[in-house]
Each structure stands twice: as C-alpha cells, then as structure tokens.
Amino acid sequence: MGVLNVTPDSFSDGGRFFTAEAALECAGQMIRDGADLLDVGGESTRPGAASVPIEEEIRRVVPVIQQLAARVQTPISVDTQKPEVARAALLAGASIVNDIAANRTDDTMWRVVAEFRAGYVAMHMQGTPQTMQQNPAYTDVACEVDEFFAERLARLKALGVRPEQVALDPGIGFGKTLAHNLALLRALPRFTRHDRPVLLGVSRKSFLGKLTKAENPADRLPGALACAALAVRDGVHVLRVHDVRATVAAVRVAEAVKGDS
Ligand code: 7PJ
C-alpha cells in the first residue's frame, strides 16, 4: 500500500505532493514500482497535528481520488477519521476506508462502510492523535490490541460490516512507546489468528529513528525494510509504505525465503 499524502504539512514528504497533478504523478510512479493499493490521506496524523475541517479534507482528497479512479485499476483507500470524508471518497471511487480512529465509540463511520460494502482497515490507537503520545500505558499491549481486534470485528459484524471487508492493523506509533511498538512487532504472528489480513505501517516512523539514530524520516528506510522482511515472515499481508520500490524488493526476497512465491 503506497502512501499518497495530500496534506501541506505532511512530515514525511514535506508537502511535495500536495497538488492533484503532483499526487497523480507520484501515484503513477508507485504503481510502476509495484504498489497494489494506494492510500490517499488529506489530514496529517502525526502526534499533536491540528485536525483539518471536513470541507477542507474533502477538497484535498476527492479530486485526487476521482482522477486516480478514472485512470488506474489499483484499488484506492482513503486515510480518514471522518465519516463524511469517507463517504465523499467512496463516491469519488475509493473502495477502502483506512480508519486510524477505529477505537471510536460512535458508529457513523461503520454504517458508511456497511452501506458502500467498502473495505475497512481497523487500526488500533490509544487516545487521539492530539493526545496519544502523552503517556501511553498498557498492562500487556499485545494482548490488549488482540482483544481490540476481536471486539471490533464483532461490533462491525453487528452493524452489517462482514469480516471479509476488514483488515486489522496494530497501529504502530499511535499511542505507543518504543517498547510497545517492539512488543507489537514481536506479536505479529498472533494477530493472524482472526483470519483477517493484517496491515502494518512502520514506514519512516519515529521509533525507527530512535533505534537507528535517524532524525530525518527519509533516513529511516533501512530500518523499515528490516521490519518489512520480518513482517512478511510473520504473515502480515499489507505494508503501508512511502518507499514502494525498495519495499517491494525486500518483500520479494522475504517471500522467496519463506517459500510463498
Ligand atoms: C498508519 C496509517 C498506520 C494505517 C498513518 C505515518 C502516520 N494508517 N496512517 N496504519 N499511519 N492503517 O504514516 O507515519 O500505521 S499516518
């Protein structure tokens, strides 16, 4: 899953891909590099980032999704926490909602997913992007995330979202310390027990910076590739990444060693 940020404040690409035209160009390159999915996001979710008004987020993502859907076969997901944005994106041609706020209590988002029979990424987060890194705390992070998956799948099913529509994501860096992130990465094999695809996002994240002393997000690729290879070994199905070409190469090698390909 290639990350296509359409935010002016995205920490990882400095807003270089903010215009629709530039976003389309970037998307084309990611597809040529081997991306099987494109994740379009109009709101930065880095710790402490300000939230974007609904109309502004729609203005950012909808034109890009419309043009992409008209030109490419690659499925498009929308990275949003807002049901209104999800609806607009699905109408524009997206087929998956990537929801970092699947820890919500309100069910509006899930009703939209059920109505459109869309794919849905249920990502674990503790708190909100505004507060999540203040003091993340768990008794047993892997166990709690695993229980969250089971509980969300049941809740989604009750609202008419079939398990086949859902992928599960432990939400690396979302209300987690370095130790929590490492515990979750160690627990990846366990998350496949739900019989749903597991999605993982580690690309350019700060825990990699801490482990490898790479302050600049662009310098965190070697660490991310190590995670990608281990994740493939552990049964992860989807990797959400900025660096598609390098990740596809790492995945191909990991798959060959594992005997999948
Ligand atoms: C993730 C995401 C992730 C899913 C972001 C960043 C922060 N969606 N959106 N999983 N991360 N599903 O790219 O560093 O890990 S935004």
Residues whose N, C-alpha, C, O or C-beta is under 5 A from the ligand:
A	BS01	7PJ	T45 N98 V121 M123 D169 G171 I172 L200 G201 S203
